[in-house]
Structures are given as C-alpha cells and as structure tokens.
Amino acid sequence: MDLDEAVVLRTYPDEPMARIVASRLEAEDIEVHIRKEDCGGAYPSLQLPEGVRLFVKPEDLEAAEEILKEIEAEDSGTGERQGEQREQEDRKVTRSSPILLIGLFLLGSAAGYFLSPELTNRSTYTGTRKGDRNEQGVPGTLYYYVDGGLARAEEDRNYDGKPDAWHKYVAGKVTSSEYDDNFDGRPDVWVTYKDRFNFIMKVDTDFDGKPDATVFYVNGMKQRVDWYPHDSAIIERRQFFESEVLKEELVDTDGDGVFDLKITYDRYERPVGKAKCWIPN
C-alpha cells in the first residue's frame, strides 16, 4: 500500500479495537495499514495525540465503510441507527493512558489478507487460507473456515515458523484470543470478548505461565485492574480508572484477603490521599 495515497478510515483509542476491525476488513480482501506512534509498543502513551489509525486505499474506502457499518450494527444489536452512532463515536480519539502490562500493544484479532481467494466459494468453503502480512512471501496468518464461516485463526507474528497468537470466532466475531508475547511457545495473554468494546484480559507479566493481572475493559476503555501475582487467590491490588486515568487503588498490605488501604489519585495519577479501610477482596 502506498501510504502517501492511503486515506484514514477510522481512528481508535487503542490497538486492540483497531486490530479487530482490521481483521474483519482484510478477511474481505481490503488491504489495511495500522499506524501508531508508540515506539513499537514501548511507550503506549505516545498514541494519545493521534490514536491508532486505520488506512485503506482510496479505491477501497467505500467498500470498507459499508463493512464497518455492518460491524457496528452487529455490535450495537439495534440496527442501522445505533450502528451509525457507534461509527461517529469510533471517529473520536479518546484518551488512552499507558498500562504496564506485557502484551497490550499486540492485542486484537489476526490480521492479513488471503492468497488466491477467487479459487474458492466463500459461502461454503471449509479449509485453510494463508495470509502474508509482511508481503515477503512467508505466510504469517492461517485462517480456518468451516462452511464458509471463520472458526479460528493462528498468527506467526515474528515469522519463525511457529504460531504465537490464537483466535476463536463465532458467527464471524472473535470471542477469545491467546498471545505468546515472549515467543516461548506458551500463551501469556488471554482475552475474552463480549464484543470489540467490552472484554477481559488476563496477563502473565513475569512469563511463568500463570496470570498476574486481570484488566476489565468497558466501552473500549480500561475500567479496572486486579493484581494477583502467580495466579494467587488473593488480590493484592485493585485499581479503578476513570477515562483511562487511575483514580483509586485498594491495597491488601498483609495478604489476608482484605483490602486495608485506600489510595486516591489526581488527574495526573499522583497519589493525593491515603486512608485505612476494611473491604474483603
């Protein structure tokens, strides 16, 4: 794709939502380019000024818009009126603060385009299709279809010949994903989707095979994070966010299963108050 001629289709607050939409478009043979300014995921806060943008070719813009209307209508569940409302909301770039969780910048659905799609009838196709994201002739994505519907997908994001991301689909929508972000052969990020704006993400931050944190996303924004190192039954910290800004934190200082310290933060995520409390976790 010639980025000098490409046009912006949508701007999203974070990469997970952008990749979910990109996957659906590329499954319809529309080439998509995702652009984000975050130094390869090292500094997510750099996405704030421009968000994560989806680019398409000018000749694909009309078709892409039609597909997005269908996606947005499906997500709203109430037809065209709410679908158009969601489209307007998608165009707005919302604030996305950095989160110190391994793998966030790689969340979302598989991306790629199909090789030789004209050889099969998509309405009845059962089999596997390959996608080459880096355009180097090496398949980086495998799409598995059953009776014309996408059932699952696997990604080889570092092109070492081994899958490191797995996605399951129901009725064309991604329902869950797993990611191997340190490429050791086992997942360290698990995502369960209600829809593309509401999902739960579990993250293994120290790569020991056990989740250490659960992140709850509501309407596309991080709402709460529970921290429990090594998949402990006791939550050590529970953080609450407002518009992706940390507002309050409950801490279990003695590990007895009860939050006994409450910390409040200002709009710059600086602690401004501490108080004792007694809240079972």
C-alpha positions as CSV (number, residue, x, y, z in Angstrom):
1,M,0.0,0.0,0.0
2,D,1.3,3.5,-0.9
3,L,0.8,5.4,2.3
4,D,1.2,8.7,0.6
5,E,-2.1,8.0,-1.2
6,A,-3.8,6.0,1.5
7,V,-6.7,7.6,3.4
8,V,-7.7,7.3,7.1
9,L,-10.7,5.1,7.6
10,R,-11.0,5.2,11.4
11,T,-9.1,6.3,14.4
12,Y,-9.3,4.2,17.6
13,P,-8.1,4.9,21.2
14,D,-6.0,1.7,21.4
15,E,-4.7,-1.0,19.2
16,P,-6.9,-4.0,20.3
17,M,-10.0,-2.4,18.7
18,A,-8.1,-1.3,15.6
19,R,-6.9,-4.8,15.0
20,I,-10.3,-6.4,15.5
21,V,-11.7,-4.2,12.7
22,A,-8.6,-4.6,10.5
23,S,-9.0,-8.4,10.7
24,R,-12.6,-8.2,9.5
25,L,-11.8,-5.9,6.6
26,E,-8.8,-7.9,5.5
27,A,-11.0,-11.1,5.6
28,E,-12.9,-9.3,2.8
29,D,-9.7,-8.7,0.8
30,I,-9.4,-5.0,1.8
31,E,-5.8,-4.1,2.5
32,V,-5.4,-2.2,5.8
33,H,-2.5,-0.5,7.3
34,I,-2.4,0.2,11.1
35,R,-0.3,3.3,12.1
36,K,0.5,4.1,15.7
37,E,3.2,6.3,17.2
38,D,4.3,4.3,20.3
39,C,7.9,3.3,19.6
40,G,7.0,-0.3,18.7
41,G,4.7,-0.6,21.8
42,A,7.3,0.5,24.3
43,Y,5.5,3.8,25.0
44,P,1.7,3.4,24.6
45,S,1.2,7.0,25.9
46,L,2.6,8.3,22.6
47,Q,-0.6,7.2,21.0
48,L,-2.5,9.9,22.8
49,P,-2.2,12.8,20.3
50,E,-3.3,10.8,17.2
51,G,-4.7,7.5,18.4
52,V,-4.3,4.3,16.3
53,R,-5.3,4.9,12.7
54,L,-6.5,2.5,10.1
55,F,-5.5,3.4,6.5
56,V,-7.0,1.9,3.3
57,K,-6.6,2.5,-0.4
58,P,-8.8,5.3,-1.8
59,E,-10.5,2.8,-4.1
60,D,-11.4,0.6,-1.2
61,L,-12.8,3.4,1.0
62,E,-16.5,2.9,0.0
63,A,-16.5,-0.8,0.4
64,A,-14.7,-0.5,3.8
65,E,-17.3,1.9,5.0
66,E,-20.1,-0.5,4.2
67,I,-18.4,-3.3,6.0
68,L,-17.8,-1.1,9.1
69,K,-21.5,-0.2,9.1
70,E,-22.3,-3.9,9.3
71,I,-19.8,-4.5,12.1
72,E,-21.1,-1.6,14.1
73,A,-24.7,-2.5,13.6
74,E,-23.9,-6.1,14.8
75,D,-22.1,-4.8,17.9
76,S,-25.0,-2.5,18.9
77,G,-27.6,-5.1,18.2
78,T,-30.1,-2.4,17.3
79,G,-29.7,-1.9,13.6
80,E,-28.6,1.0,11.4
81,R,-29.4,3.9,13.7
82,Q,-27.1,2.8,16.6
83,G,-24.6,1.5,14.1
84,E,-24.2,4.9,12.7
85,Q,-23.9,6.4,16.2
86,R,-21.2,3.9,17.0
87,E,-19.4,4.9,13.8
88,Q,-19.4,8.5,15.0
89,E,-18.0,7.5,18.3
90,D,-15.3,5.5,16.7
91,R,-14.0,8.5,14.8
92,K,-13.3,10.3,18.1
93,V,-9.9,9.7,19.6
94,T,-10.3,9.0,23.3
95,R,-7.6,9.4,25.8
96,S,-5.6,6.2,26.5
97,S,-3.1,6.2,29.3
98,P,-0.1,3.8,29.4
99,I,-0.6,0.4,31.2
100,L,2.4,-1.6,32.4
101,L,1.1,-4.9,31.2
102,I,3.1,-7.2,28.9
103,G,1.4,-7.8,25.5
104,L,-1.2,-5.0,25.4
105,F,0.2,-3.5,22.2
106,L,-0.3,-6.8,20.5
107,L,-3.9,-7.5,21.5
108,G,-6.7,-7.9,19.0
109,S,-7.5,-10.2,16.2
110,A,-5.5,-11.8,13.4
111,A,-4.6,-9.6,10.5
112,G,-3.6,-10.4,6.9
113,Y,-5.0,-10.9,3.5
114,F,-6.0,-14.2,1.8
115,L,-4.0,-15.7,-1.0
116,S,-5.9,-16.6,-4.1
117,P,-9.4,-16.1,-2.6
118,E,-11.0,-16.3,-6.0
119,L,-10.3,-20.1,-6.2
120,T,-13.0,-20.9,-3.6
121,N,-16.6,-20.2,-2.9
122,R,-16.7,-18.4,0.4
123,S,-20.3,-19.3,1.3
124,T,-19.5,-23.0,1.6
125,Y,-15.7,-23.1,1.9
126,T,-14.2,-25.4,4.6
127,G,-10.4,-25.3,4.8
128,T,-7.4,-23.1,5.5
129,R,-6.3,-19.9,3.9
130,K,-3.0,-18.2,4.3
131,G,-2.2,-14.6,4.9
132,D,1.1,-12.8,4.3
133,R,1.2,-9.6,6.4
134,N,4.8,-8.6,5.6
135,E,4.5,-9.2,1.9
136,Q,7.7,-11.3,1.9
137,G,6.1,-14.4,0.6
138,V,6.0,-16.1,4.0
139,P,2.6,-16.9,5.5
140,G,2.2,-15.2,8.8
141,T,-1.5,-16.0,9.4
142,L,-3.6,-19.1,8.9
143,Y,-7.4,-18.7,8.7
144,Y,-9.5,-21.8,9.4
145,Y,-13.0,-21.9,7.8
146,V,-16.0,-24.2,8.4
147,D,-19.0,-24.0,6.0
148,G,-17.9,-20.5,4.9
149,G,-17.5,-19.1,8.4
150,L,-14.2,-18.2,10.0
151,A,-13.8,-20.5,13.0
152,R,-10.3,-19.7,14.2
153,A,-7.0,-18.1,13.2
154,E,-3.3,-18.5,14.1
155,E,-0.6,-15.9,13.7
156,D,3.1,-16.2,13.4
157,R,4.0,-12.6,14.3
158,N,7.7,-12.9,14.4
159,Y,7.8,-15.2,11.3
160,D,9.8,-18.0,13.0
161,G,7.5,-20.7,11.6
162,K,5.6,-21.2,14.9
163,P,2.2,-19.7,15.8
164,D,2.3,-17.2,18.7
165,A,-1.3,-15.9,18.7
166,W,-4.5,-17.9,18.5
167,H,-8.1,-16.6,18.0
168,K,-11.5,-18.2,18.1
169,Y,-14.5,-16.9,16.2
170,V,-18.3,-17.5,16.4
171,A,-20.6,-16.1,13.7
172,G,-17.7,-14.1,12.3
173,K,-16.8,-12.4,15.6
174,V,-13.8,-13.0,17.6
175,T,-14.7,-14.5,21.0
176,S,-11.3,-15.2,22.6
177,S,-7.6,-14.8,21.9
178,E,-4.4,-16.0,23.3
179,Y,-0.9,-14.5,22.8
180,D,2.6,-15.7,23.3
181,D,4.4,-12.3,23.6
182,N,7.8,-13.6,24.6
183,F,7.7,-16.3,21.9
184,D,8.5,-19.2,24.3
185,G,5.7,-21.4,22.9
186,R,3.1,-20.8,25.6
187,P,0.4,-18.1,26.0
188,D,0.9,-15.2,28.4
189,V,-2.1,-13.1,27.5
190,W,-5.6,-14.3,27.4
191,V,-8.6,-12.3,26.2
192,T,-12.3,-13.0,26.3
193,Y,-14.5,-10.7,24.3
194,K,-18.1,-9.8,24.9
195,D,-17.8,-7.6,21.9
196,R,-15.0,-5.4,20.5
197,F,-15.6,-2.7,23.1
198,N,-16.1,-4.9,26.1
199,F,-13.6,-7.6,27.0
200,I,-11.5,-9.0,29.8
201,M,-7.7,-9.5,29.5
202,K,-5.5,-11.7,31.7
203,V,-1.8,-11.1,31.6
204,D,1.2,-13.1,32.8
205,T,3.6,-10.3,33.4
206,D,6.6,-12.4,34.5
207,F,6.1,-15.2,31.9
208,D,5.8,-18.0,34.5
209,G,2.7,-19.5,32.8
210,K,0.3,-18.0,35.4
211,P,-1.7,-14.8,35.0
212,D,-0.8,-11.9,37.4
213,A,-3.4,-9.3,36.4
214,T,-6.9,-9.1,35.0
215,V,-7.9,-6.0,33.1
216,F,-11.5,-5.1,32.6
217,Y,-12.4,-3.0,29.5
218,V,-15.8,-1.3,29.3
219,N,-16.9,0.6,26.2
220,G,-13.4,0.4,24.9
221,M,-11.7,1.9,28.0
222,K,-9.8,0.3,30.8
223,Q,-12.0,0.4,33.9
224,R,-10.4,-1.9,36.5
225,V,-7.2,-3.9,37.0
226,D,-6.8,-6.6,39.6
227,W,-3.3,-7.7,40.5
228,Y,-2.6,-11.2,42.0
229,P,1.0,-12.4,41.3
230,H,1.4,-16.0,40.2
231,D,-2.4,-16.5,39.9
232,S,-2.8,-16.1,43.7
233,A,-6.3,-16.4,45.1
234,I,-5.7,-13.2,47.0
235,I,-5.9,-9.9,45.1
236,E,-3.0,-7.7,46.2
237,R,-4.2,-4.5,44.5
238,R,-7.3,-3.4,42.8
239,Q,-7.1,-0.3,40.6
240,F,-10.1,1.8,39.4
241,F,-9.8,4.0,36.3
242,E,-12.0,6.9,35.0
243,S,-11.5,7.8,31.4
244,E,-8.4,5.6,31.5
245,V,-6.9,7.6,34.3
246,L,-6.1,5.9,37.6
247,K,-8.4,7.3,40.3
248,E,-8.4,4.9,43.2
249,E,-6.4,1.9,44.4
250,L,-7.2,-0.6,47.1
251,V,-4.3,-2.5,48.7
252,D,-4.1,-5.6,50.8
253,T,-1.0,-4.8,52.7
254,D,-0.8,-8.0,54.8
255,G,-2.2,-10.6,52.3
256,D,-5.2,-11.7,54.4
257,G,-7.7,-11.3,51.7
258,V,-9.0,-7.9,52.9
259,F,-8.1,-4.5,51.3
260,D,-6.9,-2.4,54.2
261,L,-5.5,0.7,52.4
262,K,-7.2,3.0,50.0
263,I,-5.1,5.4,47.8
264,T,-6.7,8.2,45.7
265,Y,-5.0,9.9,42.8
266,D,-5.3,13.2,41.0
267,R,-5.8,13.6,37.2
268,Y,-2.0,13.1,36.7
269,E,-2.1,9.8,38.6
270,R,-0.2,11.3,41.5
271,P,-1.3,9.9,45.0
272,V,-3.2,12.6,46.9
273,G,-4.7,10.7,49.8
274,K,-4.4,7.5,51.8
275,A,-6.9,6.1,54.2
276,K,-7.4,2.8,56.2
277,C,-10.3,0.6,55.1
278,W,-11.7,-2.9,55.5
279,I,-13.0,-4.3,52.2
280,P,-13.0,-8.1,51.5
281,N,-11.5,-8.8,48.1
